[in-house]
Amino acid sequence: MSNDDDFAAAYREHYWAVSRYVARRLDGRTGEVEEVVAEVFTVAWRRRADLPPVPLPWLYAVARNCLANAVRGQGRRRRLVDRMGNDDTAHGRHIEAGPDAETPGAWVHDALGRLSPADQEVLRLTAWEELGIDEVAVVLGCGRRAASMRLHRARRRLRAEIDRMRPTTTAALKENGHG
């Protein structure tokens, strides 16, 4: 197969997985998802000679870099808007969520959000993207042992954060043999 054929096969097979990966990390900013995914596959097209036999972890690594670029761009736009004073908070438009607005399991996302970006990413790669440790190592650009250690430490820190946030819930789970 040619590099063009390899790229086309990778695109067809992994477009939706890459889209979900990006969408989960952009947390509801759907307008940016298509732009980032397009950038991922643009990079993949330019580097199609580098596509490995199992391209998904490699595509996730490209997506991480594209997301980092998008986040930097968003930061620059936010700073510009702040300097101009033309945002919703400057005009008194602030919407507060009601007391029943918390979605089920939101506290888990809160605990995850309190972790470092590196811990969040390794946990998301294994839980959301369902990657094995060898694939996680490819995405993170490290060895298998380092990826395994990062995952172990991230899980331990997530558990500690959950325990801090929900001491009564976790105590009840442990008493019932679920923790």
C-alpha positions in Angstrom: 0.0 0.0 0.0 1.2 3.6 -0.7 1.4 6.3 1.9 -1.7 7.9 0.4 -3.6 4.6 0.9 -2.3 4.2 4.4 -3.5 7.7 5.2 -6.9 7.1 3.7 -7.3 3.9 5.6 -6.3 5.6 8.9 -8.6 8.5 8.2 -11.6 6.2 7.5 -10.9 3.9 10.5 -10.0 6.5 13.1 -11.7 9.8 12.3 -14.5 9.3 14.9 -12.1 8.1 17.6 -9.9 11.2 17.1 -13.1 13.4 17.0 -14.3 11.9 20.4 -10.8 12.3 21.8 -10.7 16.0 20.9 -14.3 16.7 21.9 -13.8 15.3 25.4 -10.8 17.5 25.9 -12.5 20.7 24.6 -15.3 20.2 27.2 -18.3 21.4 25.3 -16.6 23.8 22.9 -18.0 22.0 19.9 -17.2 24.8 17.5 -13.5 24.1 18.0 -13.7 20.3 17.7 -13.9 20.2 13.9 -11.1 22.7 13.5 -8.7 20.7 15.8 -9.7 17.4 14.1 -9.0 19.0 10.7 -5.6 20.1 11.9 -4.9 16.6 13.2 -5.5 15.0 9.9 -3.7 17.8 8.0 -0.6 17.0 10.1 -1.2 13.3 9.5 -1.5 14.0 5.7 1.8 16.0 5.7 3.5 13.2 7.7 1.8 10.3 6.1 5.1 8.6 5.4 5.5 8.5 9.2 2.2 6.7 9.9 3.0 3.6 12.0 1.2 0.3 11.4 -1.1 1.0 14.3 -1.9 4.7 13.7 -4.4 5.5 16.5 -2.0 6.2 19.3 0.2 8.2 16.9 -2.9 10.2 15.9 -3.8 10.8 19.5 -0.2 12.2 20.1 -0.7 14.5 17.1 -4.1 15.5 18.5 -2.5 16.4 21.9 -0.2 18.8 20.1 -3.0 20.3 18.1 -5.1 20.7 21.3 -2.2 22.4 23.0 -1.9 24.9 20.1 -5.7 25.5 20.3 -5.5 26.1 24.0 -2.7 28.6 23.5 -4.7 30.3 20.8 -7.7 30.5 23.0 -5.6 32.0 25.8 -4.4 34.7 23.4 -8.0 35.5 22.3 -9.2 35.6 25.9 -6.4 38.0 26.9 -7.3 40.2 23.9 -11.0 40.3 24.9 -10.0 41.1 28.5 -7.9 44.0 27.3 -10.7 45.2 25.2 -13.2 44.9 28.0 -15.8 43.3 25.7 -16.9 40.2 27.5 -20.1 39.1 29.2 -18.8 39.7 32.7 -17.9 43.2 31.8 -21.5 43.9 30.8 -23.0 42.2 33.9 -24.2 39.1 32.1 -23.3 36.2 34.4 -25.5 33.1 34.6 -25.4 31.1 37.8 -26.3 27.4 37.8 -29.2 26.3 40.0 -28.8 24.0 42.9 -30.1 21.0 41.0 -27.8 21.6 38.0 -25.2 19.1 39.1 -25.2 16.1 36.7 -24.7 12.6 38.1 -21.0 11.8 38.6 -20.1 15.5 38.3 -18.0 15.2 41.4 -15.8 12.7 39.7 -15.1 15.2 36.9 -14.5 17.8 39.6 -11.9 15.6 41.3 -10.3 14.9 37.9 -10.2 18.6 37.2 -8.2 19.2 40.4 -5.4 17.0 39.1 -2.5 18.2 37.0 -3.0 18.2 33.2 -0.5 15.3 32.9 -2.5 13.2 35.4 -5.8 14.0 33.7 -4.4 13.0 30.3 -3.1 9.6 31.4 -6.4 8.8 33.1 -8.4 9.9 30.1 -6.3 7.9 27.7 -7.0 4.7 29.7 -10.6 5.4 30.7 -12.1 7.4 27.9 -10.0 6.3 24.9 -9.6 2.7 26.3 -6.0 2.5 25.4 -3.6 -0.1 26.7 -0.4 0.9 28.5 1.7 0.4 25.3 -0.5 2.7 23.4 -0.5 5.2 26.2 3.3 5.2 26.0 3.1 6.1 22.3 0.7 9.0 22.9 2.7 10.4 25.8 6.0 9.8 24.0 7.6 7.8 26.8 8.5 4.2 27.6 6.0 1.6 28.7 7.3 1.5 32.3 7.1 5.3 32.6 3.5 5.3 31.3 2.6 2.6 33.7 4.1 4.5 36.6 2.3 7.7 35.5 -1.0 5.9 35.4 -0.5 4.3 38.8 0.4 7.7 40.4 -2.5 9.5 38.7 -4.9 6.9 39.9 -3.6 7.2 43.4 -3.9 11.0 43.3 -7.4 10.8 41.9 -8.5 8.5 44.7 -7.0 10.9 47.2 -8.8 13.8 45.6 -12.1 11.9 45.6 -11.6 11.0 49.3 -11.0 14.7 50.1 -14.1 15.8 48.2 -16.5 13.1 49.3 -15.4 11.8 52.6 -18.8 10.5 53.6 -19.5 8.9 50.3 -16.2 7.1 50.2 -16.5 6.0 53.8 -19.9 4.5 53.0 -18.5 2.7 49.9 -15.6 1.3 51.9 -17.9 0.0 54.6 -20.0 -1.8 52.0 -17.0 -3.3 50.5 -17.0 -1.2 47.3 -13.9 1.0 47.9 
